[in-house]
């Protein structure tokens, strides 16, 4: 685990090599982002133009990141979320990542989701037949959206383990002939993370903990800029 | 001069009649004679504004609106913000035209124009306090209802910006329907003078429907099947989600566009689910009727 962006003087060559595999944690406070991109008077995430502006701002920030990034999109300060905004900020963002947009090198973990956010988010996930990973205040995560029961079971095994070493993937995580294809699907849909160097499989919640040892903020930081980075060890 | 007589009661049930009568004013001066108006709700008031705009644009001359000389109706229209919105639409308004009083308004949502994204944000912001109290105390909805109601307002008004491409209005108020239902009912009216459902969907879908294409099929396509003019799969869900929420509240959602109206209707209301052959009128006119929850019997489990 490293604490900075890896550009500190005095790095050893080994550090520089490892740097290639570092992942940035990209914290997004949706309400702050909305205030800066749409208007600072608005406090609710409503209307499609607003949602589109917020999504484009997130994508723009992710595109500027030099390394792979886990985007922690925090809804805790959003009190109203309508379906049009959920379609833009959740569904279209996920589709863009899945389809190789924003550099094709980012994952998203939605945080601060409350009961009244769930209806619009579930509706747009259903509509697009996609899934999203949501992290609760306790740190645990859930997979929301239409999912095959066997895919869900595999995802839960990853989530419960947090990290599965490469040597344990074949004999431990994958328990049937179909599991390998299912894991491939979870990886393609960016619902779990594979360590690019070691081949370990990480739940996104576990990845977020490794990148930001302090629990995800209930009250988001004042800036939505990159606030931590590190190498999943 | 064309004289269009406004019915004594102007609401979601009688507005069609006024649309029909207003259609006869093709040229020349027009008088909207509302001297016998005794009851008007948000649907009626927004309808009057729409009719005024259509007459002005069609004949080139703004109509004269004649309201009752006295009584409660002009005062109520003032509290709903009707006169502020009517400026520029009517040549003159005769009868009693009180300005909005200084006393706190009992209105849930005054007539509010919708033509820009910021209007919807302001609207959602404004209803939070008032809607919270009315939905929980008057309609006995759970505390979460204020969020669902705000989402509905946002979606329904968002449709004006996304599909109508013309300005519209929204207004809401609660009434006690003692005779018809014995309960409080929240009436929400949203209307615009845009291209309507048929106009919005024709380029994409008219060919697929062939001879069956018309106002009713366009409404069915959007209301029942969630189709929109956008190829994007994420579009069209706003109406579906509104219908779902309104059904949870045992309410009515009716959409009138062109010459047809489609509606989700609970047992307590007798609107037909689909009407065709209505008087043509531009835009889309949406009515939501949300009744108070029926209290559970005491001691029951």
Contacts between the chains, C-beta under 8 A, distances in Angstrom:
chain1	res1	chain2	res2	distance
A	39	B	118	6.9
A	39	B	121	7.4
A	41	B	121	7.4
A	42	B	118	7.9
A	42	B	121	4.6
A	42	B	125	7.9
A	43	B	125	6.9
A	44	B	121	6.6
A	44	B	124	5.0
A	44	B	125	6.9
A	44	B	150	7.2
A	44	B	154	7.7
A	46	B	120	6.1
A	46	B	121	6.5
A	46	B	124	5.4
A	46	B	150	7.5
A	46	B	151	7.4
A	46	B	154	4.0
A	46	B	158	7.6
A	47	B	117	5.3
A	47	B	120	5.1
A	47	B	121	7.1
A	47	B	154	6.3
A	47	B	158	5.2
A	47	B	161	7.3
A	48	B	158	6.2
A	48	B	162	6.4
A	49	B	117	4.8
A	49	B	161	7.6
A	50	B	117	6.5
A	50	B	121	7.3
A	79	B	147	7.3
A	80	B	124	6.0
A	80	B	147	5.9
A	80	B	150	5.0
A	80	B	151	6.5
A	80	B	154	7.3
A	81	B	151	7.5
A	82	B	150	7.8
A	82	B	151	4.6
A	82	B	154	4.4
A	82	B	155	5.7
A	82	B	158	7.4
A	82	B	238	7.9
A	83	B	151	7.0
A	83	B	155	6.1
A	83	B	237	5.5
A	83	B	238	5.6
A	83	B	241	5.1
A	84	B	154	7.6
A	84	B	155	6.6
A	84	B	158	5.6
A	84	B	238	6.2
A	87	B	234	4.0
A	87	B	235	7.9
A	87	B	237	7.1
A	88	B	234	7.9
A	91	B	234	5.7
A	92	B	234	6.6
A	115	B	144	7.1
A	116	B	144	5.9
A	116	B	147	4.4
A	116	B	148	7.7
A	119	B	148	7.8
A	119	B	241	7.7
A	120	B	151	7.0
A	120	B	241	7.5
A	123	B	237	6.1
A	123	B	241	5.8
A	124	B	234	6.3
A	124	B	237	7.1
A	127	B	233	6.4
A	127	B	234	6.0
A	127	B	237	5.5
A	128	B	233	5.9
A	128	B	234	6.4
